[in-house]
Amino acid sequence: MNRRFTALLAAIGLLSLGLAGTSGFSQTKGEPAAELAVATFAGGCFWCVEADFDKIDGVTETISGFMGGTTKNPTYQQVVRGNTGHLEVVQIKFDPKKVSYEHLVKAFFRSIDPYDDGGQFCDRGNTYRTAVFAHTDQQRAIAERVKAALEKDGGQKQPIVTRILTATEFTAAEDYHQDFYKKSPGRYYSYRAGCGRDRRIEQIWGKKVTN
């Protein structure tokens, strides 16, 4: 797929320029550390999910990575071959005093095509299927409730295929994937437009919510 070649070129370019780094947000001096919660969503291309959730007030960090498979500490190349069982995910750290988990779940559903069980947009295959990975029973209950409500009154009158799964071990993707939309905006926006992500989301949900 074009996506894979784009990622490979991005890796070479970023590493050669010494731009690859880790994502994260530092605490401002003098501010008490917030008690953060964790959410994990699989929404197709993790570059796009990361970019969408970085815009939400109360989200303090987004990390692209993999979850749901059997291979220990998989690499991106192993995952995209499709034989590790992993999905591309973004793990989100957020301040529950500023944003609720329910709000994040609603934003997630409205940033994807939850009716597509074969991938997302131009990215096809199990790696790009959608899922909410619940870290607690409470998160699972919230996600199930939001999903049921959207099936009743959502963008299309058909079953939502996005799965609600139990969170398993998370593996962060390579450094060049983190904050890719900031490190290589030209490549990122070219990919996002060419993949038709925003066009499809607008067809389903109307006015875009997180992008």
N, C-alpha and C positions, 0 to 999 in steps of 0.2 A: 504494500500500500504506500501511497505517497507520504503518508504520515511517518512511516518508519524511516524512509530516506531523509525526510526533513529532520527527524530527531538525530539521525546519525551525523548529518552535516552540521547540525547545531552543536553537537558534542565536540566535533573536531574543531570547529571555529572558536567556540568558547574556551576550550581547554588551551588552544594554541595562543589565545590572547590573554590567558590567565584570568579570565572573568568568572570561571566557575566558582561557586561559593555555596554556602548553606543558607537556607531561609531562616527567618526568626525575627523577633522583635525584642529589643533590649528594654529593660525596665528603666523608667526615668528616675534619676536620683531623688531621694526624698519621698518617693511615693511608696506606700506599702504594697507588698505583692498581693495581687488579686488571687482568690481561690478559684482556679480555672476548672472548667469541665471539658470533656472531650466528646466530639462527634465524628463519625466516619461515614463518608458517602462515596459510592461508586456511581459516577455520572458520565461515563465515557472518558474522553480526553481529560486527563488530570490537569493539564495546563489550563484548560478552560474553567474547570470547577474551581481551581485555586484562584483564578482571576476574579470569578464571580463572588466568591465568599470573602475575599479580601476587602470588598466594598461594603460589607455589612458592619455596622457599628456594634461593638462588643466582641467581634472576632479579633483575637490577638495574634494568632499564628495559623498558617496553613502549610501542610507538608504533603507533597505528592509522594505516593508510594503504592504498595500492593497489599492485598489482604484476601483471604479466602482459599488459598491454595495449599499444596502439600510440600513443595520444595522449600527447604530452609534457606533463608536469606537470598531470594532470587534476584538476578540481575534483570534489567529492562529487556535485554535481548532474549533471555530465557522466557520471560513472561509473554512477550509479543509473539513468540513462536506458538503459544497456545497450549503447551503441554505441562504447565505447572498448576493449573487450576485457579490461578490468581485473577483478580479483577484489578484494574487501575482504580485507585481510590485517592481521596484527599482526607487526611486526618486534620481536624479543626480543633483548635483550642479556643475556648470562648469564656467570657465572663458572664455567668448566669444572672448577675445583678443588672446587666445591661441588655442582654438578649436571651430569650428563652430557647430551650431546645425545640419546642414546638414551632417557633418562628423559623428556626433554621431548617427544620424538616419541610415546612411549607415552601420556603424559598428554594430548597433543593428540588422538590417536585416541579416547581414552575420554571426551573432552569434546564430541564431535561425533556426528552420524549418518553414518558413512562409507559407508552403503548407499544414500544418497539422492543421485542425480545431477542433480536439478532445482533445487537450492538447499539451504537448511537451515531446517527447522521452518516457521515462517510466512513466511519470506523466500524468495521464489521467483525463479528466473532465474539466468543465468550468473554475475552479480556475486557471488552467494552460494554458488557451488559450492566444494567443499573441495579443498585441495591442500597438499602440502608443497613449499616452494620450497627446493631444496638449493643451498647456497652453495659446496660442495666435492664432489668425488667421494666422499669419505669420508661426508659427510652423506647423499648419495644412497644409498650402499650400506647405511647404517644404516636409513634410512627404508624402503627396499625390504625389508630383512630383517624389520623390525617389521611391516610390512604383510602379508608372506607368513605370518608366524606368527599374526597375528590372523585371516587368512582361514581358517587351519586350525583354530584353537581359539578364535575370537573370539565376539562376542555372538550372531551369527547365521551359519548355515551357507550363506552365499551370497557372491559376489564383492564385494570392497570396491572402490568406484568412485572413492575419493579418489585424485587423481593425484599422482605424484612428478615435479615439474618443475624445470627449471634456473632459479635465481633471476635475475631481470632487474632493471631499474632500479626502485627503490622511491621512491614519492612519499608523503610524510606527508599525512594528512588535515588539514583545517582544525582550528584550535586548540580549537574548542568540542567536537570529538569526543574529544580526548585526555582520559583519566581521566574520561570521562562518568559512569561509575558513582559517582564520588566527588562530582563537581560537581552532579549532579542525580539523587540516589539514588531519589527518588520516581518520576520518569519512567522511570529505568532498570529498577527492579525491577518496575514495572507492565508495561513492555514485555516483560521476560524471562518473567514468569509468563504473560502473555497469549499469548506466542508458543509456549508449550509446550515450550521447550527442555529444561528439567530433567526433565519428565515423560518425554519421549522417550528421553533419555539413560539414565534409570533403567530404562526398558523394555528397552533394549539391553544395558546393562552391569551392571545391578543397582546396588549401592551407588555413589553418586557419588564421583568421585575428586578433581576439582579445584575443585568449587564446594560 
